[in-house]
Amino acid sequence: MNIYGDRGNVLCLTRRCRERGIEAEVNELGAGETLTDGAHHLIFMGGAQDREQQRVVADLRRTKGPALLEAADAGTVILAVCGAYQLFGTHYVAASGERLEGLGLFDCWTEHPGPADDRLIGNVVATLAEPAIPTSSRDGGHPFTMVGFENHGGRTHLGAAAQPLAHVRSGYGNNGKDGTEGARRNNAFGTYIHGSLLPKNPAFADMLIALALGVDELAPLDDEIENAAHTAALRLVGRLR
């Protein structure tokens, strides 16, 4: 699934690895293709609308689900954006009322209030709940905030065992009410932030790479453009003047 530029997250990760001399190989898995246990350091899935989620959910649960859950338990880095984040929860009730049983990777569930209700749309700024940013990224502008764009009808609610990825400073986040954004389980992260997420948030991108490689620090990069985009996003919502 790929909407609102989510594939840009993959491009960002591979470029940041390449510029550090780190070899990065991207394997795309389609419907019916299995996820090999232990073969990947980082797993990404993007967002989509209800129709696409309905098409992929059975394959996600039956074909790829067991390996994904094992990967999450083993500490593999996983990033799920918007529609993928919803399907990685226990279930998603679509706008039509259809209930899609999710993977259960995150202790959360999502309900769409129906087509008559407003979507949660706009720019978002959120502060990481646990800012475990690699040391090499701390000089890169705004390492403890995430910026981007959200557009979702579903309202996600965290269960008792769930940990939020971030806390909303501006925008809606999971449901527009409790101030949470996304979810985290070990090194698996779910979020509603598009735009793409990682190019505007280089510190978070480096956190994922460092976790995937099992290192504490990464060689610094010239992130002048990335930090300018991050700062512009903060200014757009009045969080930086």
Backbone torsions as a table, in degrees:
resi	resn	phi	psi	omega
1	MET	NA	143.0	-175.2
2	ASN	-157.2	109.7	179.0
3	ILE	-142.3	151.6	-180.0
4	TYR	55.3	36.8	174.3
5	GLY	77.0	20.1	-176.7
6	ASP	-59.6	-30.4	179.6
7	ARG	-62.6	-22.3	176.8
8	GLY	-59.5	-23.1	176.7
9	ASN	-65.3	-39.9	177.4
10	VAL	-65.8	-44.0	178.9
11	LEU	-61.0	-39.8	179.5
12	CYS	-64.0	-46.7	-178.7
13	LEU	-62.3	-45.1	-178.8
14	THR	-66.7	-37.3	179.5
15	ARG	-67.2	-43.4	-178.1
16	ARG	-66.8	-31.7	173.4
17	CYS	-69.1	-48.2	-177.6
18	ARG	-58.3	-41.6	-178.5
19	GLU	-69.0	-13.9	175.8
20	ARG	-101.6	3.2	-178.1
21	GLY	78.0	19.2	179.3
22	ILE	-96.5	122.9	-179.6
23	GLU	-73.5	128.7	-179.7
24	ALA	-128.3	121.0	177.9
25	GLU	-110.0	129.6	-178.5
26	VAL	-103.8	125.4	175.5
27	ASN	-114.4	121.8	178.6
28	GLU	-96.4	130.9	-179.6
29	LEU	-110.8	124.4	176.8
30	GLY	-98.6	-174.6	179.7
31	ALA	-60.6	134.7	178.3
32	GLY	88.5	-12.2	-179.9
33	GLU	-89.9	135.2	-176.7
34	THR	-88.7	156.5	176.0
35	LEU	-95.9	118.4	-177.5
36	THR	-74.5	129.8	-179.5
37	ASP	-58.0	128.0	173.4
38	GLY	71.1	9.8	-175.0
39	ALA	-88.2	-11.9	-173.6
40	HIS	-127.7	142.1	176.1
41	HIS	-87.2	-25.3	-176.8
42	LEU	-147.2	135.6	-178.4
43	ILE	-123.3	133.3	-178.8
44	PHE	-129.4	141.3	172.7
45	MET	-141.5	131.7	-176.1
46	GLY	-93.5	-168.9	-174.7
47	GLY	-100.7	168.3	177.6
48	ALA	-165.7	172.0	178.4
49	GLN	-84.7	175.1	-174.2
50	ASP	-54.5	-42.4	-176.7
51	ARG	-58.8	-45.2	179.8
52	GLU	-69.4	-36.6	177.7
53	GLN	-62.6	-39.9	178.1
54	GLN	-63.4	-31.4	-178.3
55	ARG	-75.7	-30.1	-172.8
56	VAL	-104.0	-13.0	-169.5
57	VAL	-63.6	-39.3	-179.4
58	ALA	-64.2	-42.9	178.7
59	ASP	-65.6	-38.4	179.5
60	LEU	-61.5	-45.2	-176.2
61	ARG	-73.5	-45.9	-170.1
62	ARG	-87.8	-41.3	-173.2
63	THR	-89.3	-43.8	-175.4
64	LYS	-105.3	-18.9	-172.3
65	GLY	-57.0	-51.7	-178.1
66	PRO	-56.6	-43.0	180.0
67	ALA	-69.3	-35.5	178.2
68	LEU	-64.9	-43.4	179.4
69	LEU	-65.4	-39.8	176.6
70	GLU	-64.6	-39.6	178.6
71	ALA	-63.1	-42.6	179.1
72	ALA	-62.3	-43.4	179.4
73	ASP	-65.1	-30.5	-178.9
74	ALA	-82.9	-5.3	178.6
75	GLY	92.0	11.7	175.9
76	THR	-63.2	141.3	179.1
77	VAL	-75.2	127.4	179.8
78	ILE	-132.3	132.5	175.9
79	LEU	-124.2	119.6	-180.0
80	ALA	-120.5	124.6	-175.2
81	VAL	-111.2	131.3	170.4
82	CYS	51.8	-105.2	-178.0
83	GLY	-57.7	-38.9	176.8
84	ALA	-65.6	-41.9	176.9
85	TYR	-57.3	-43.5	179.3
86	GLN	-62.6	-43.5	-178.9
87	LEU	-73.0	-18.7	177.7
88	PHE	-81.8	-7.5	173.6
89	GLY	-82.9	-169.9	-177.4
90	THR	-73.8	-36.7	177.3
91	HIS	-165.6	161.3	177.5
92	TYR	-134.1	123.1	174.5
93	VAL	-95.6	111.1	-174.6
94	ALA	-73.4	172.6	-179.4
95	ALA	-59.7	-29.9	179.2
96	SER	-75.2	-11.3	-175.2
97	GLY	96.5	-8.9	178.9
98	GLU	-67.9	135.4	178.6
99	ARG	-98.0	122.5	176.7
100	LEU	-104.0	119.6	178.5
101	GLU	-74.4	126.0	-175.5
102	GLY	-91.6	-174.0	-176.7
103	LEU	-77.5	-28.5	-178.1
104	GLY	77.1	18.9	177.5
105	LEU	-68.0	-40.5	175.5
106	PHE	-104.7	144.8	175.3
107	ASP	-83.4	75.2	178.9
108	CYS	-153.6	163.0	175.7
109	TRP	-142.2	157.8	-175.3
110	THR	-129.4	136.1	177.3
111	GLU	-129.8	129.2	174.2
112	HIS	-90.4	124.6	-176.5
113	PRO	-70.9	-9.2	179.2
114	GLY	119.8	159.1	-174.7
115	PRO	-63.8	-18.3	-179.3
116	ALA	-78.7	-19.4	-179.0
117	ASP	-84.5	156.2	179.8
118	ASP	-68.7	145.9	170.3
119	ARG	-80.5	157.5	176.7
120	LEU	-94.3	99.9	-170.8
121	ILE	-127.3	139.1	171.7
122	GLY	145.3	-177.1	177.9
123	ASN	-78.2	146.2	-176.6
124	VAL	-132.5	142.8	171.4
125	VAL	-128.0	129.4	-179.1
126	ALA	-139.1	148.8	178.5
127	THR	-101.9	128.7	-179.5
128	LEU	-57.6	135.5	179.4
129	ALA	-68.6	-37.4	176.4
130	GLU	-130.1	93.1	-174.3
131	PRO	-77.7	69.4	179.9
132	ALA	-84.1	65.7	-175.7
133	ILE	-85.9	134.5	175.5
134	PRO	-54.6	142.3	-176.7
135	THR	-54.4	-37.3	-176.2
136	SER	-65.0	-15.2	-177.7
137	SER	-97.7	-4.4	-172.2
138	ARG	-69.5	-21.0	-179.9
139	ASP	-90.4	7.2	-170.8
140	GLY	-94.3	30.7	173.9
141	GLY	109.5	-95.2	-173.5
142	HIS	-130.0	75.7	-169.6
143	PRO	-71.2	-16.4	-174.3
144	PHE	-107.1	10.1	176.9
145	THR	-121.4	153.1	174.4
146	MET	-122.7	137.0	-179.4
147	VAL	-127.1	156.6	177.7
148	GLY	166.7	-153.3	-174.5
149	PHE	-132.7	136.1	177.7
150	GLU	-121.3	146.6	178.2
151	ASN	-156.3	93.6	-177.3
152	HIS	-148.4	142.6	175.8
153	GLY	-89.7	-28.3	-178.4
154	GLY	-71.3	145.6	174.7
155	ARG	-109.4	119.2	-176.9
156	THR	-97.9	136.6	-179.1
157	HIS	-123.4	132.0	-178.2
158	LEU	-86.2	137.0	175.6
159	GLY	-80.8	179.6	-175.5
160	ALA	-63.3	-29.4	-177.6
161	ALA	-91.0	-1.6	-174.9
162	ALA	-86.0	147.5	174.9
163	GLN	-117.4	128.1	178.2
164	PRO	-68.4	147.4	173.7
165	LEU	-71.1	-40.8	-174.4
166	ALA	-152.8	171.1	176.3
167	HIS	-117.7	131.8	-172.7
168	VAL	-72.3	131.3	171.0
169	ARG	-103.1	-30.6	176.5
170	SER	-153.1	132.4	-177.6
171	GLY	115.0	-163.3	-173.8
172	TYR	-106.8	-43.0	-177.1
173	GLY	72.6	-142.3	-172.9
174	ASN	-61.0	-43.1	-173.2
175	ASN	-147.5	1.2	178.5
176	GLY	78.4	5.6	-176.0
177	LYS	-127.2	-44.0	-171.1
178	ASP	-95.6	-0.2	175.3
179	GLY	79.4	6.9	179.5
180	THR	-95.9	154.0	175.6
181	GLU	-135.0	122.8	175.1
182	GLY	69.8	-171.4	179.5
183	ALA	-148.9	158.2	178.3
184	ARG	-138.0	136.9	172.5
185	ARG	-138.2	114.1	-173.2
186	ASN	53.1	-118.3	178.1
187	ASN	-104.5	22.0	175.8
188	ALA	-102.2	132.3	-174.7
189	PHE	-127.4	131.7	173.2
190	GLY	-117.7	141.3	-176.5
191	THR	-154.2	156.3	174.2
192	TYR	-95.5	0.5	-171.0
193	ILE	-83.0	120.7	174.9
194	HIS	-102.6	-169.4	159.7
195	GLY	121.6	-3.3	-22.5
196	SER	-70.1	161.2	-178.7
197	LEU	-63.1	-54.0	-166.1
198	LEU	-73.7	-37.7	-180.0
199	PRO	-59.4	-31.4	178.9
200	LYS	-88.5	-7.1	-176.9
201	ASN	-131.2	68.6	-173.8
202	PRO	-62.6	-30.4	179.0
203	ALA	-66.2	-39.4	177.9
204	PHE	-69.2	-39.2	176.1
205	ALA	-58.9	-43.3	179.4
206	ASP	-68.8	-31.6	175.5
207	MET	-60.8	-42.9	179.1
208	LEU	-64.0	-43.5	-179.5
209	ILE	-64.2	-44.8	-179.0
210	ALA	-63.2	-42.2	178.0
211	LEU	-63.8	-40.4	-179.5
212	ALA	-64.0	-36.4	-178.3
213	LEU	-88.0	-12.7	-178.2
214	GLY	71.2	36.8	179.7
215	VAL	-121.3	159.9	-179.9
216	ASP	-92.2	-25.6	-176.6
217	GLU	-136.0	152.7	173.9
218	LEU	-124.7	152.3	175.8
219	ALA	-60.8	134.8	-178.4
220	PRO	-67.5	150.9	175.8
221	LEU	-120.6	161.3	174.9
222	ASP	-80.4	101.3	-176.1
223	ASP	-105.0	31.6	-178.1
224	GLU	-57.6	-46.0	-178.1
225	ILE	-69.2	-43.7	-179.4
226	GLU	-62.4	-43.0	179.6
227	ASN	-69.6	-30.9	175.7
228	ALA	-66.2	-39.6	177.2
229	ALA	-65.6	-40.0	177.8
230	HIS	-62.6	-47.0	-179.8
231	THR	-63.8	-40.8	178.4
232	ALA	-61.3	-38.2	178.4
233	ALA	-66.3	-38.1	177.5
234	LEU	-65.4	-41.7	178.7
235	ARG	-64.5	-34.9	-176.9
236	LEU	-61.3	-34.0	179.9
237	VAL	-101.9	11.3	175.7
238	GLY	75.9	19.2	179.9
239	ARG	-93.5	-0.8	177.2
240	LEU	-152.0	134.8	-177.6
241	ARG	-125.4	NA	NA
